[in-house]
Amino acid sequence: MGISPADLVTVGTTVPTFGEVVPVVRATLGAGTKRTYGTHLNRLEQQWPDRRLDDVTKPDLDEMAQAIRATHRVNRASQGGATAVAHFVSTVRYVYRYAEAKGWIRPCDNPARQVALPARRPSHRYAIPSHQLTEICHVTATTGNDPELDSLIIRLHLETACRRSGALALRPHDLDTDQCLIYLREKEGTDRWQPVSPTLMRHLLAHAQDRHSPPSGQLLRYLNGKPITGRRYDHIWKRIGETLPWVTIQGVTAHWLRHTTLTWVERNFGYAVARAFAGHHSKTIKAVGRSWLPGPTPNTCVSMSPTTDPPCVNSATPPDGRAFTPSSMPPPPICAFDHCATTSHSIGSGSPRGQPSSPNTGQPDSANHAAACCPSPASTAHADFWAPSTLKIARLAKCPQSKIAAA
């Protein structure tokens, strides 16, 4: 019957209602989690305000989950309502875990433990081809009311593969100028030192100085000195989508840039380096992800091979007539940096990620570096641009003292 001897001699604990417990639970959430769980906490509070937590059964939760699936907002990330249901189940589980910790509910009486999360479907996100990245960088650097800020944001995400939360949390005193490292603080309290190019470091410092960012305050700021928010990202991609319709159609966001960079790193340096570059620490983390190329037909895709050129769909030539191989993954855009945007908006144009090194000595080749500060698109070597920092990541991943975990 689920009754222990202790239950017969002790006074039972009064179980609160959802109307009582939801405000308390909401106060324990961080800003990001509160945005994700907020909708479902409101639903529980509004539909079951006077219902006690121990009165709810698994069928009750299943019924509410089905209602959420039927009324979810349709977009490219909704996956037929699976995402909304997953967020609802996670919200209910959090509420009942809190109740367990308070002693209001026993684990064996927790109905949320019996509700399964819907299977996670594959993402439609793919690594953005070079010519499309060039278009994004060109629009970013030539439109808008603050192209310098927007170009810096795009460059930061492409070069470091950081999440949006990591860029927004970046502070001037998170910049290690001696070693060209930045300290990223991202979701779930994770943090890591990420290598950057001297070019990006120089422009981050200049941005902080020009816009009067306090050492312990947010680095990225508007022209008036106020810190940016996530709304700036919405503005950037809406503006880009007005010029490039495919950005709006595909639902491209800053996370696509992260996926693009990680795909390039994984294909060229292996999964372990890509995992460290991404800042993945969980033992159960999934692979970095496949790279998918849009084929001649809307519903056809082809996976890139890590060692060979990808075959075209139906043996046809890609729409742009160019092969997209792992080695052709572009380096980050320079855009407005060093005034390179005035001559070329190709992603390959601009300063290198670091001084190109001699293959024999590993020392900086000053002659190549002088020529690479603002090279022509045809002469830019993508591998030279990326290799120094990705190899540095590989060394950091092997170092026990490093904050970057090895796979």
N, C-alpha and C positions, 0 to 999 in steps of 0.2 A: 504493500500500500504506500510505500515511500515515506513511512513514518519511523523516525528513530526514537529511542527511549528519551533522548533529551527533549524531543518535541512534546512529550507528555508531561514534563515537569517544569518547563519554562513557559513564560508568557510570550505569545506570538507577537512578532513585530508588525506594526501597522504598515501596510503597503500603500505608498502614495499613488495618486492618480496621475495620468499623463499631464493634466493641467498644472500639477504641482511639480513634477520632476523635469519636464522639458525646459523651463526657464533656467533651472539649476544646471542641467546638462549643457545648455547653450553657452552658459558663462564659462565653461571649462574648455571650450573649443578655441583653436587659433583662428586667425583671419581667413586663411585659405580653406580650412576644414569647415568653418562656419558658412562660407559661400556654398560649398558642396552639399552640406547637410541641411542648410537652412530651410529650403523648400519643404523637405520631408518632415522636419521638426515642426514646422508650422501646420502641416497636414495632420500630424498626430495630435497636436494641441487643439486644433479646431474640430476634428471629427470625434475624438475621444477625450474631451476635457474632464469628464467626471468618471471615466472608466479606470479602474485600478489595473496596475501592471500584471497582476496575477490572474485577472479575469480574461486576458487575451489569449487566444489559442492559435496554433499554427494555421488552421483554415482561415481565421480572421486576417492574419498577415498575408496569406496567399491571395485572398480576395482583394485586399488593398493593393497588392502588387499588380494584380491583373488590371485593376482600375487605372493605375499609373501607366501601365503599358498601353492601354487603350486611349489615353488622353495625353500622351507625351507630345512634346513639341517636335515636329519633324524637321530634322536637319541632317547634314552629312555625318555628324558624329553620333547621332542617336542610335543607329544600328537597330532600327525597328523597335525601339523602346527598351532594348536590353541595357543600355547605359543608365537610363533613368531607374530601372528596376534594381540594378546593381547598387546604385547610390542609396536607394530606399532600404535595401537589405543591410547595407553597411551602417546606415543611420540607426535602424532598429537594433542591430547588434550592439552598437555603441551605447545606446540607452540602457539595454539590459545588462551589459557588462558593468555599467555604473551602478545599476541596481544590485547586481551580485556583490560588488565591492562594498556596498553599504549594508549588505545582509538582508535586503528586502526580498530577494528572490534566490532560491537555491538553483545551482546549475542544472539539476535534473528537472526543474520546473520552468526553465527558460525556453519559451517557444521560439525565440529568434535563432537558437542553435539548430533548430530543425528546418529552417528555411534555407534552401540552397541558392547560392549565387548563380545567375545565368551564365552560360558559357560565353567566354570572351571571344568575339569574332576578330578575324584578322583586320588590321587597319588598312585603309585605302591609301595611306600616305606612301609616297615613293621618293627616292632621291631625285632632286630637281636637276635636269640636264644643264649643261654648261650654257647653252645659248639662252635658255630661259632665266638662268641666274643673271646673265648679262643684262637682260631686259629689266629684271627687278632692280638691279643696282643702278641702271641708267635712270629709271623713273624716280627712284629714291633720291638720287643726287641732283635731279634737275627740276623737281616739283616740290610743292609744299611751302610752308612758312618757315621751316627750319631744316633745310636739307643737311646741314652740318651735323645736327643731332641725329637725324634719321640715318644718315650714312654711318655714323659711329655705332648706332645700335645694330644695324645690319652686319657691319664688320665684326662687332663683338660676338654676335651669335654664330656667324659662319666660322670664325677663327677658333672659338673656344667650345662650341657646341653646348653652351650653357642654356639653362632653362630661363624662362622669362623672370621667374622669381629671383634667380641668381643675379641677373642684370640689374633688377630693381633694388636689390639689397647691397649692391657693390658700393663701397665707401673709399674715399681717397686713401685712408690708411690701410686698405686692403691691397695696395699696390706695392710689390717688392721690385723696385726699379733695378737693383743690382743683379738680380737673377731673372728678371722679366717674368715674374709670376704674379698672378692675381688670386685673391682668396675668395672663392665662391661659396656662398651659403644658400642652400636650396631646400627643397621640400623634405619633410620628415626630419629636420634638424641635421641633415647631412652637410658636410663641408669638405672642401679640398683646395689644394693649391693647383692652379692650372697655368701652364706656360703660355705665353703670348709672344708675338713678334715685337721687336723694338719699335716698329712703326705704330702698332696699336698702343703700346705703352706710352709712347710720346704723345699721342693724341688724347689718350685718357687723361694724362697729366695736364695737358693744355686746356682741355675742356673743364677740368676741375678748377683750374686757376682762373680762366676767363669768366666762369659763371659762379665763382665764389662758393664752391662747395666746401662746407666745413669738414675737417679731417674725419670726424666720426659721424658725419651726416651722409645722406644719399649723394652719390657722385653725379648721376645723369640728371640734368636739370634743363628747364626751359630758358629762353633768352632773358626772362625777367628774374631768373634765379630760383624759381620755385621748382621743387623736385617733381619729376614726371611720375605718372601712375600707369596702370595697365591700359588706361584709355588712350595713351599715346600709341600703343601698338594697334589698337582698333583703328585709329586715325590713319596710321601708316598703311595698313593693308587695305583699308577702304579706298584710300587714294590710289594705291597701286592698282587695285582692281578696276578702277574707273578707266585707267589707261590700258591695262592688260586684262581683258575679260576672262582669260583662262584662270587667272588667280582667284577671281570670285567664284567661277564655276567649280574649280577643284577645292575651294575652301582653304587655300594656302595660308599658313600662319608662320610665326617665328619657329614653331616646333618643327616645321618642315626643314628649316635651315639646319637645325640640330640633327635631324635624321640624315640629311644630305652629307654633312661633314662626318658623322659617325660611320656612314656607309663607306665613304672614301677611306677613312682610317682603317676600318676592318678589312677592306679588300686589299689594302696595300701593306698593312702591318700586322694583321691577324686579330683574332677575337679578343685575346687577353689585353692587348694595347687599347683596342677600341672600348673595352669594358672599363678600363681605368680612365680613359679619356672622357667617357660618359659620366663617370662618378657613380657607377653602379656598385653597391656594396652587398646587396641581398644575395644569399646563397641560392635562392630560388628564382633569381631574375631570368627572364627570358633572353634569348639571343638578341643581339643588336638589331637584327631585322634584315629581311631581304630587301634588295633594291629592285624596284619594279619600274619598267619603262612603258609608257603608253604606246600602244601599237597603232597600226593604221585604222583599226576599228575601235570604237569606244570601250568595248567590253573585253578586249584582248590584251594580255600582258605577257611579258617575257622576263624571266629572271636572269640577272647578270651572273656570269660565271666568274669566279675569282681569278682564273688563270687564262681564260680565253675570251676573245671578243664574243659578245652575245649574239646569237643568231637572230635575225630579224623575223618578225612574225610572218608566217606563211612564206618565208624566204623572200619577202619584199623589202624594199629599201625604206628606212624610216621616213616619216613625213618631211623632215628637214634635210634628208639626204646625207646626214652625218652619222657615223658610228659613235656610239657612246660606250666607251670602255672604262674599266676601273682606273686606268692611268690617265684618263682624260677628265677625271673629276677636278673641277677648277679650284684654285686657291681662293681665299676670301677676297671680296671686292675692295678696291681702294677708293673708288668713287671720288669724293671730294678731297681725299687725302693728297697732300703734296701737289695739288692743282693738276693731277693726272687726268681728272674728268674733263678738262677742257680740250684734251687731245684725243682721248679714247676712253670709252666706257666699257671696254672689254674687261672681264673679270681678271684676266691675266696681267693687266697693266697696273703698274704701281710698284711700291717698294716690296722687297722680298720679306718672307716671314722671318728670316734671320740671315746672317751672312752665309752665303753658300760655302760649304766646307769641301776641302780637298778629299777625294775618296781614299787617298793613301794616308794622310796625316790627321785628318779630322779637324785641322785648323782652318780658320776663316781665310778664304781666298779674297784678298782685298781687291784684286783686279776685277774678278767677277762681281764682287759686291758693288764696285763703282759703276759698272755697266748695268747692274740690275736695279739700281735705285728707282729708275723710272723707265723700264724697258718697253720695247714695242711688243704688241701682243704676239707677234710671230716668234720672237726670240725668247719669250718667257718660258722657263722650265717649271712646270707645276710641281714636280717632285722636289726640286731645289727649294721651292717656296715652303713646302710643308715639312720636309724631312727633318730639319734640325729640332723642331719642337716635338714632333711625334716620336723621334728617337729619344728625346729627353724624357718624354712620358714613359717610354719603355724602361729607361734606367730608373726613374722614380718608382715605377711599379715594382721593381725588384728590391728597392731599398726598404728595410724593415721600419726605418724611422719615418718614412714618407707618409703623408696623410692621404696619398692616393693608393687605394687598395688594389692589389694585384688579383687577377682572376684565379 
